[in-house]
Amino acid sequence: MKPPPFEYDQPQTLDATLALLAEHGDAAKILAGGQSLVPLLNFRLARPERLIDINALAELDYLRFDNGALRIGALTRHSQLERSVETVQRVQLLSEAVRLVGHVQIRNRGTVGGSVAHADPAAELPVAFAALDATYRVRSRDGERLLRSDELFLMQLTTALRPDELLTEIEVAVPPPRTGAAFVEFARRHGDFALGGAAVLLTVGSDGTCERARVALLGAGSTPMRAPAAEEWLVGVKLDEANAAEAAARSIADVHPTGDIHGSAEYRRGLVEVMVKRALLRAAERAMEVM
């Protein structure tokens, strides 16, 4: 199939992009990597009057560490994040998550900002960013806003971005010492959308007791979800099989996923529980390795 007709703009600066968004609003769509938008266009599920191609905005293409934080420009390709040696060493959770995004060709073209703005609850990066307490910087001609994950993601494929706003940067704090990370998911085939998964960060004390926990769930609802009950319970606990199972059960206590042709709600709920347990044990093992 072919997309419906549209007008096309390729602004050369961020200011020019924001001016176009201010002028056209809901009638326009941003084109970055195109890995989500182009299929929607081809199937006529999206019918924008205008595409604003931001691939010329080099100012949004960066990956750098600054004052204990990793700052990722929205136009950064998945493959850039995947190949970053410093990210592997300092923010392992992101490196694990991005390797599970689609296939190599998709990662070469797809952008980090595009994955976030698309807001697919089965996407890996939004879940990893939720576990990392990411901050999202969005811009319009009227100014700038900083949003958390629970503020940005509203429901499936829907964010709090206004029609005149553009996501420009994602920032995450580098996890503290003695932190182990793990991203675990289940998909029927490599590259398929995951049916369930979990992102975990565990910081442990000198005796191996958990001092800080972050647990985010993939495929458990219409947005990336945190598991605060499990996070609170884990503090002061030493991770073993039994405690990991208890924390995993607590993480899905209030979770009600939607079933579909790929799996019932009950199946998905049980799958997420298993993924959380595996991620917890893997993260705990890694935390002990770096002590």
Contacts in CASP RR format, 6 or more apart in sequence:
PFRMAT RR
TARGET T0000
AUTHOR 0000-0000-0000
METHOD contacts of the structure
MODEL  1
MKPPPFEYDQPQTLDATLALLAEHGDAAKILAGGQSLVPLLNFRLARPER
LIDINALAELDYLRFDNGALRIGALTRHSQLERSVETVQRVQLLSEAVRL
VGHVQIRNRGTVGGSVAHADPAAELPVAFAALDATYRVRSRDGERLLRSD
ELFLMQLTTALRPDELLTEIEVAVPPPRTGAAFVEFARRHGDFALGGAAV
LLTVGSDGTCERARVALLGAGSTPMRAPAAEEWLVGVKLDEANAAEAAAR
SIADVHPTGDIHGSAEYRRGLVEVMVKRALLRAAERAMEVM
1 42 0 8 1.000
1 43 0 8 1.000
1 44 0 8 1.000
2 42 0 8 1.000
3 38 0 8 1.000
3 41 0 8 1.000
3 42 0 8 1.000
3 44 0 8 1.000
4 41 0 8 1.000
4 44 0 8 1.000
4 47 0 8 1.000
6 41 0 8 1.000
6 48 0 8 1.000
6 49 0 8 1.000
6 50 0 8 1.000
6 51 0 8 1.000
7 49 0 8 1.000
7 50 0 8 1.000
7 51 0 8 1.000
8 50 0 8 1.000
8 51 0 8 1.000
8 53 0 8 1.000
9 20 0 8 1.000
9 50 0 8 1.000
9 51 0 8 1.000
9 52 0 8 1.000
9 53 0 8 1.000
10 52 0 8 1.000
10 53 0 8 1.000
10 55 0 8 1.000
10 56 0 8 1.000
11 17 0 8 1.000
11 19 0 8 1.000
11 20 0 8 1.000
11 52 0 8 1.000
11 53 0 8 1.000
11 54 0 8 1.000
11 56 0 8 1.000
11 57 0 8 1.000
12 56 0 8 1.000
12 57 0 8 1.000
13 57 0 8 1.000
13 59 0 8 1.000
14 57 0 8 1.000
14 59 0 8 1.000
14 60 0 8 1.000
14 139 0 8 1.000
14 166 0 8 1.000
14 168 0 8 1.000
17 52 0 8 1.000
17 54 0 8 1.000
17 57 0 8 1.000
17 166 0 8 1.000
18 139 0 8 1.000
18 140 0 8 1.000
18 141 0 8 1.000
18 164 0 8 1.000
18 166 0 8 1.000
19 141 0 8 1.000
20 28 0 8 1.000
20 50 0 8 1.000
20 52 0 8 1.000
21 28 0 8 1.000
21 52 0 8 1.000
21 140 0 8 1.000
21 141 0 8 1.000
21 163 0 8 1.000
21 164 0 8 1.000
21 165 0 8 1.000
21 166 0 8 1.000
22 140 0 8 1.000
22 141 0 8 1.000
22 164 0 8 1.000
24 49 0 8 1.000
24 50 0 8 1.000
24 52 0 8 1.000
25 163 0 8 1.000
25 164 0 8 1.000
26 163 0 8 1.000
27 48 0 8 1.000
27 49 0 8 1.000
27 50 0 8 1.000
28 48 0 8 1.000
28 49 0 8 1.000
28 50 0 8 1.000
28 51 0 8 1.000
28 52 0 8 1.000
28 163 0 8 1.000
29 37 0 8 1.000
29 46 0 8 1.000
29 48 0 8 1.000
29 50 0 8 1.000
29 51 0 8 1.000
29 52 0 8 1.000
30 37 0 8 1.000
30 51 0 8 1.000
30 52 0 8 1.000
30 54 0 8 1.000
30 114 0 8 1.000
30 117 0 8 1.000
30 166 0 8 1.000
31 37 0 8 1.000
31 51 0 8 1.000
31 52 0 8 1.000
31 53 0 8 1.000
31 54 0 8 1.000
31 55 0 8 1.000
32 54 0 8 1.000
32 55 0 8 1.000
32 74 0 8 1.000
32 75 0 8 1.000
32 110 0 8 1.000
32 111 0 8 1.000
32 113 0 8 1.000
32 114 0 8 1.000
33 55 0 8 1.000
33 77 0 8 1.000
33 109 0 8 1.000
33 110 0 8 1.000
33 111 0 8 1.000
33 114 0 8 1.000
34 109 0 8 1.000
34 110 0 8 1.000
35 106 0 8 1.000
35 109 0 8 1.000
35 110 0 8 1.000
36 114 0 8 1.000
36 115 0 8 1.000
36 118 0 8 1.000
36 120 0 8 1.000
37 46 0 8 1.000
40 46 0 8 1.000
41 47 0 8 1.000
41 48 0 8 1.000
54 60 0 8 1.000
54 75 0 8 1.000
54 166 0 8 1.000
55 75 0 8 1.000
57 75 0 8 1.000
58 75 0 8 1.000
60 73 0 8 1.000
60 74 0 8 1.000
60 75 0 8 1.000
60 76 0 8 1.000
60 168 0 8 1.000
60 169 0 8 1.000
61 73 0 8 1.000
61 75 0 8 1.000
61 76 0 8 1.000
62 71 0 8 1.000
62 72 0 8 1.000
62 73 0 8 1.000
62 76 0 8 1.000
63 70 0 8 1.000
63 71 0 8 1.000
63 72 0 8 1.000
63 73 0 8 1.000
63 76 0 8 1.000
63 80 0 8 1.000
63 81 0 8 1.000
63 84 0 8 1.000
63 87 0 8 1.000
64 70 0 8 1.000
64 71 0 8 1.000
65 71 0 8 1.000
65 86 0 8 1.000
65 90 0 8 1.000
65 174 0 8 1.000
68 173 0 8 1.000
68 174 0 8 1.000
69 171 0 8 1.000
69 172 0 8 1.000
69 173 0 8 1.000
69 174 0 8 1.000
70 87 0 8 1.000
70 90 0 8 1.000
70 91 0 8 1.000
70 94 0 8 1.000
70 171 0 8 1.000
70 172 0 8 1.000
70 173 0 8 1.000
70 174 0 8 1.000
71 169 0 8 1.000
71 170 0 8 1.000
71 171 0 8 1.000
72 81 0 8 1.000
72 112 0 8 1.000
72 113 0 8 1.000
72 169 0 8 1.000
72 170 0 8 1.000
72 171 0 8 1.000
72 172 0 8 1.000
73 112 0 8 1.000
73 113 0 8 1.000
73 168 0 8 1.000
73 169 0 8 1.000
73 170 0 8 1.000
74 111 0 8 1.000
74 112 0 8 1.000
74 113 0 8 1.000
74 114 0 8 1.000
74 116 0 8 1.000
74 117 0 8 1.000
74 166 0 8 1.000
74 167 0 8 1.000
74 168 0 8 1.000
74 169 0 8 1.000
74 170 0 8 1.000
75 111 0 8 1.000
75 113 0 8 1.000
76 111 0 8 1.000
76 112 0 8 1.000
76 113 0 8 1.000
77 107 0 8 1.000
77 108 0 8 1.000
77 109 0 8 1.000
77 110 0 8 1.000
77 111 0 8 1.000
77 112 0 8 1.000
78 98 0 8 1.000
78 101 0 8 1.000
78 106 0 8 1.000
78 107 0 8 1.000
78 108 0 8 1.000
78 110 0 8 1.000
78 111 0 8 1.000
78 112 0 8 1.000
78 115 0 8 1.000
78 125 0 8 1.000
79 104 0 8 1.000
79 107 0 8 1.000
79 108 0 8 1.000
81 87 0 8 1.000
81 94 0 8 1.000
81 95 0 8 1.000
81 98 0 8 1.000
81 112 0 8 1.000
82 95 0 8 1.000
82 98 0 8 1.000
82 99 0 8 1.000
82 107 0 8 1.000
84 95 0 8 1.000
87 94 0 8 1.000
87 95 0 8 1.000
88 95 0 8 1.000
90 174 0 8 1.000
90 175 0 8 1.000
91 132 0 8 1.000
91 172 0 8 1.000
91 174 0 8 1.000
91 175 0 8 1.000
91 181 0 8 1.000
92 180 0 8 1.000
92 181 0 8 1.000
92 286 0 8 1.000
93 128 0 8 1.000
93 131 0 8 1.000
93 132 0 8 1.000
93 175 0 8 1.000
93 181 0 8 1.000
93 182 0 8 1.000
93 183 0 8 1.000
93 199 0 8 1.000
93 200 0 8 1.000
93 201 0 8 1.000
94 125 0 8 1.000
94 128 0 8 1.000
94 132 0 8 1.000
94 172 0 8 1.000
96 128 0 8 1.000
96 181 0 8 1.000
96 182 0 8 1.000
96 183 0 8 1.000
97 124 0 8 1.000
97 125 0 8 1.000
97 127 0 8 1.000
97 128 0 8 1.000
97 183 0 8 1.000
97 199 0 8 1.000
98 107 0 8 1.000
98 124 0 8 1.000
98 125 0 8 1.000
98 128 0 8 1.000
100 124 0 8 1.000
100 183 0 8 1.000
100 185 0 8 1.000
100 187 0 8 1.000
100 191 0 8 1.000
100 194 0 8 1.000
101 107 0 8 1.000
101 115 0 8 1.000
101 123 0 8 1.000
101 124 0 8 1.000
101 125 0 8 1.000
102 191 0 8 1.000
103 190 0 8 1.000
103 191 0 8 1.000
112 125 0 8 1.000
112 170 0 8 1.000
113 167 0 8 1.000
113 170 0 8 1.000
114 167 0 8 1.000
115 123 0 8 1.000
115 124 0 8 1.000
115 125 0 8 1.000
115 126 0 8 1.000
116 125 0 8 1.000
116 126 0 8 1.000
116 129 0 8 1.000
116 136 0 8 1.000
116 152 0 8 1.000
116 159 0 8 1.000
116 167 0 8 1.000
116 170 0 8 1.000
117 159 0 8 1.000
117 161 0 8 1.000
117 167 0 8 1.000
118 157 0 8 1.000
119 126 0 8 1.000
119 152 0 8 1.000
119 153 0 8 1.000
119 154 0 8 1.000
119 156 0 8 1.000
119 157 0 8 1.000
119 158 0 8 1.000
119 159 0 8 1.000
119 223 0 8 1.000
120 126 0 8 1.000
120 156 0 8 1.000
120 157 0 8 1.000
120 193 0 8 1.000
121 156 0 8 1.000
121 218 0 8 1.000
121 219 0 8 1.000
121 221 0 8 1.000
121 222 0 8 1.000
121 223 0 8 1.000
121 224 0 8 1.000
122 193 0 8 1.000
122 194 0 8 1.000
122 195 0 8 1.000
122 196 0 8 1.000
122 218 0 8 1.000
122 219 0 8 1.000
124 183 0 8 1.000
124 185 0 8 1.000
124 194 0 8 1.000
124 218 0 8 1.000
126 149 0 8 1.000
126 153 0 8 1.000
126 223 0 8 1.000
126 224 0 8 1.000
127 183 0 8 1.000
127 197 0 8 1.000
127 198 0 8 1.000
127 199 0 8 1.000
127 216 0 8 1.000
127 217 0 8 1.000
127 218 0 8 1.000
127 224 0 8 1.000
128 183 0 8 1.000
128 199 0 8 1.000
128 216 0 8 1.000
129 149 0 8 1.000
129 170 0 8 1.000
129 172 0 8 1.000
129 224 0 8 1.000
130 149 0 8 1.000
130 150 0 8 1.000
130 199 0 8 1.000
130 216 0 8 1.000
130 224 0 8 1.000
130 225 0 8 1.000
130 226 0 8 1.000
131 199 0 8 1.000
131 200 0 8 1.000
131 201 0 8 1.000
131 214 0 8 1.000
131 215 0 8 1.000
131 216 0 8 1.000
131 226 0 8 1.000
132 172 0 8 1.000
132 173 0 8 1.000
132 175 0 8 1.000
132 201 0 8 1.000
132 214 0 8 1.000
133 148 0 8 1.000
133 149 0 8 1.000
133 172 0 8 1.000
133 173 0 8 1.000
133 214 0 8 1.000
134 148 0 8 1.000
134 149 0 8 1.000
134 170 0 8 1.000
134 171 0 8 1.000
134 172 0 8 1.000
135 146 0 8 1.000
135 147 0 8 1.000
135 148 0 8 1.000
135 170 0 8 1.000
135 171 0 8 1.000
135 172 0 8 1.000
136 146 0 8 1.000
136 147 0 8 1.000
136 148 0 8 1.000
136 149 0 8 1.000
136 152 0 8 1.000
136 167 0 8 1.000
136 169 0 8 1.000
136 170 0 8 1.000
137 144 0 8 1.000
137 145 0 8 1.000
137 146 0 8 1.000
137 167 0 8 1.000
137 168 0 8 1.000
137 169 0 8 1.000
137 170 0 8 1.000
137 171 0 8 1.000
138 144 0 8 1.000
138 145 0 8 1.000
138 146 0 8 1.000
138 147 0 8 1.000
138 161 0 8 1.000
138 165 0 8 1.000
138 166 0 8 1.000
138 167 0 8 1.000
138 168 0 8 1.000
139 165 0 8 1.000
139 166 0 8 1.000
139 168 0 8 1.000
140 162 0 8 1.000
140 164 0 8 1.000
140 165 0 8 1.000
140 166 0 8 1.000
141 164 0 8 1.000
142 164 0 8 1.000
145 165 0 8 1.000
147 160 0 8 1.000
149 224 0 8 1.000
149 226 0 8 1.000
150 226 0 8 1.000
151 160 0 8 1.000
152 159 0 8 1.000
152 160 0 8 1.000
152 161 0 8 1.000
153 159 0 8 1.000
153 160 0 8 1.000
153 223 0 8 1.000
153 224 0 8 1.000
154 160 0 8 1.000
154 223 0 8 1.000
155 222 0 8 1.000
155 223 0 8 1.000
156 222 0 8 1.000
156 223 0 8 1.000
161 167 0 8 1.000
175 181 0 8 1.000
175 201 0 8 1.000
175 203 0 8 1.000
176 203 0 8 1.000
176 212 0 8 1.000
177 290 0 8 1.000
178 203 0 8 1.000
178 204 0 8 1.000
178 205 0 8 1.000
178 206 0 8 1.000
178 287 0 8 1.000
178 290 0 8 1.000
178 291 0 8 1.000
179 201 0 8 1.000
179 202 0 8 1.000
179 203 0 8 1.000
179 204 0 8 1.000
179 212 0 8 1.000
179 287 0 8 1.000
179 290 0 8 1.000
180 201 0 8 1.000
180 202 0 8 1.000
180 203 0 8 1.000
180 204 0 8 1.000
180 283 0 8 1.000
180 284 0 8 1.000
180 286 0 8 1.000
180 287 0 8 1.000
180 290 0 8 1.000
181 199 0 8 1.000
181 200 0 8 1.000
181 201 0 8 1.000
181 202 0 8 1.000
181 283 0 8 1.000
181 286 0 8 1.000
182 198 0 8 1.000
182 199 0 8 1.000
182 200 0 8 1.000
182 278 0 8 1.000
182 279 0 8 1.000
182 280 0 8 1.000
182 282 0 8 1.000
182 283 0 8 1.000
182 286 0 8 1.000
183 197 0 8 1.000
183 198 0 8 1.000
183 199 0 8 1.000
183 200 0 8 1.000
183 279 0 8 1.000
184 197 0 8 1.000
184 198 0 8 1.000
184 200 0 8 1.000
184 275 0 8 1.000
184 278 0 8 1.000
184 279 0 8 1.000
184 282 0 8 1.000
185 194 0 8 1.000
185 196 0 8 1.000
185 197 0 8 1.000
185 198 0 8 1.000
185 218 0 8 1.000
185 275 0 8 1.000
186 194 0 8 1.000
186 195 0 8 1.000
186 196 0 8 1.000
186 197 0 8 1.000
186 271 0 8 1.000
186 274 0 8 1.000
186 275 0 8 1.000
187 193 0 8 1.000
187 194 0 8 1.000
187 195 0 8 1.000
188 195 0 8 1.000
188 262 0 8 1.000
194 218 0 8 1.000
194 219 0 8 1.000
195 219 0 8 1.000
195 262 0 8 1.000
195 263 0 8 1.000
195 267 0 8 1.000
195 268 0 8 1.000
195 271 0 8 1.000
196 217 0 8 1.000
196 218 0 8 1.000
196 219 0 8 1.000
196 220 0 8 1.000
196 268 0 8 1.000
196 271 0 8 1.000
196 272 0 8 1.000
196 275 0 8 1.000
197 217 0 8 1.000
197 218 0 8 1.000
197 219 0 8 1.000
197 271 0 8 1.000
197 272 0 8 1.000
197 275 0 8 1.000
197 276 0 8 1.000
197 279 0 8 1.000
198 215 0 8 1.000
198 216 0 8 1.000
198 217 0 8 1.000
198 218 0 8 1.000
198 251 0 8 1.000
198 272 0 8 1.000
198 275 0 8 1.000
198 276 0 8 1.000
198 278 0 8 1.000
198 279 0 8 1.000
198 280 0 8 1.000
199 214 0 8 1.000
199 215 0 8 1.000
199 216 0 8 1.000
199 218 0 8 1.000
199 279 0 8 1.000
200 213 0 8 1.000
200 214 0 8 1.000
200 215 0 8 1.000
200 216 0 8 1.000
200 276 0 8 1.000
200 279 0 8 1.000
200 280 0 8 1.000
200 282 0 8 1.000
200 283 0 8 1.000
201 212 0 8 1.000
201 213 0 8 1.000
201 214 0 8 1.000
201 283 0 8 1.000
202 210 0 8 1.000
202 212 0 8 1.000
202 213 0 8 1.000
202 214 0 8 1.000
202 234 0 8 1.000
202 239 0 8 1.000
202 280 0 8 1.000
202 283 0 8 1.000
202 284 0 8 1.000
202 287 0 8 1.000
203 210 0 8 1.000
203 211 0 8 1.000
203 212 0 8 1.000
203 213 0 8 1.000
203 287 0 8 1.000
204 210 0 8 1.000
204 211 0 8 1.000
204 284 0 8 1.000
204 287 0 8 1.000
204 288 0 8 1.000
204 291 0 8 1.000
205 211 0 8 1.000
205 291 0 8 1.000
206 291 0 8 1.000
207 238 0 8 1.000
208 238 0 8 1.000
208 287 0 8 1.000
208 288 0 8 1.000
208 291 0 8 1.000
209 236 0 8 1.000
209 237 0 8 1.000
209 238 0 8 1.000
210 234 0 8 1.000
210 235 0 8 1.000
210 236 0 8 1.000
210 237 0 8 1.000
210 238 0 8 1.000
210 239 0 8 1.000
210 284 0 8 1.000
211 235 0 8 1.000
211 236 0 8 1.000
212 235 0 8 1.000
213 230 0 8 1.000
213 231 0 8 1.000
213 234 0 8 1.000
213 235 0 8 1.000
213 247 0 8 1.000
214 226 0 8 1.000
214 231 0 8 1.000
215 226 0 8 1.000
215 227 0 8 1.000
215 230 0 8 1.000
215 231 0 8 1.000
215 234 0 8 1.000
215 247 0 8 1.000
215 251 0 8 1.000
215 276 0 8 1.000
215 279 0 8 1.000
215 280 0 8 1.000
216 224 0 8 1.000
216 225 0 8 1.000
216 226 0 8 1.000
216 227 0 8 1.000
217 224 0 8 1.000
217 225 0 8 1.000
217 226 0 8 1.000
217 227 0 8 1.000
217 251 0 8 1.000
217 252 0 8 1.000
217 255 0 8 1.000
217 272 0 8 1.000
217 276 0 8 1.000
218 224 0 8 1.000
218 272 0 8 1.000
218 275 0 8 1.000
219 257 0 8 1.000
219 268 0 8 1.000
219 272 0 8 1.000
220 252 0 8 1.000
220 255 0 8 1.000
220 257 0 8 1.000
220 268 0 8 1.000
220 269 0 8 1.000
220 272 0 8 1.000
221 255 0 8 1.000
221 256 0 8 1.000
221 257 0 8 1.000
221 258 0 8 1.000
222 258 0 8 1.000
225 255 0 8 1.000
227 250 0 8 1.000
227 251 0 8 1.000
227 252 0 8 1.000
227 276 0 8 1.000
229 250 0 8 1.000
229 251 0 8 1.000
229 253 0 8 1.000
229 254 0 8 1.000
230 247 0 8 1.000
230 248 0 8 1.000
230 250 0 8 1.000
230 251 0 8 1.000
230 276 0 8 1.000
233 246 0 8 1.000
233 247 0 8 1.000
233 250 0 8 1.000
234 243 0 8 1.000
234 247 0 8 1.000
234 280 0 8 1.000
237 243 0 8 1.000
237 247 0 8 1.000
239 280 0 8 1.000
239 281 0 8 1.000
239 284 0 8 1.000
241 281 0 8 1.000
244 277 0 8 1.000
244 280 0 8 1.000
244 281 0 8 1.000
244 284 0 8 1.000
245 277 0 8 1.000
247 276 0 8 1.000
247 277 0 8 1.000
247 280 0 8 1.000
248 273 0 8 1.000
248 274 0 8 1.000
248 276 0 8 1.000
248 277 0 8 1.000
248 280 0 8 1.000
249 273 0 8 1.000
251 272 0 8 1.000
251 273 0 8 1.000
251 276 0 8 1.000
252 269 0 8 1.000
252 270 0 8 1.000
252 272 0 8 1.000
252 273 0 8 1.000
252 276 0 8 1.000
255 269 0 8 1.000
255 272 0 8 1.000
256 265 0 8 1.000
256 269 0 8 1.000
257 265 0 8 1.000
257 268 0 8 1.000
257 269 0 8 1.000
257 272 0 8 1.000
258 265 0 8 1.000
258 268 0 8 1.000
259 265 0 8 1.000
259 267 0 8 1.000
259 268 0 8 1.000
END
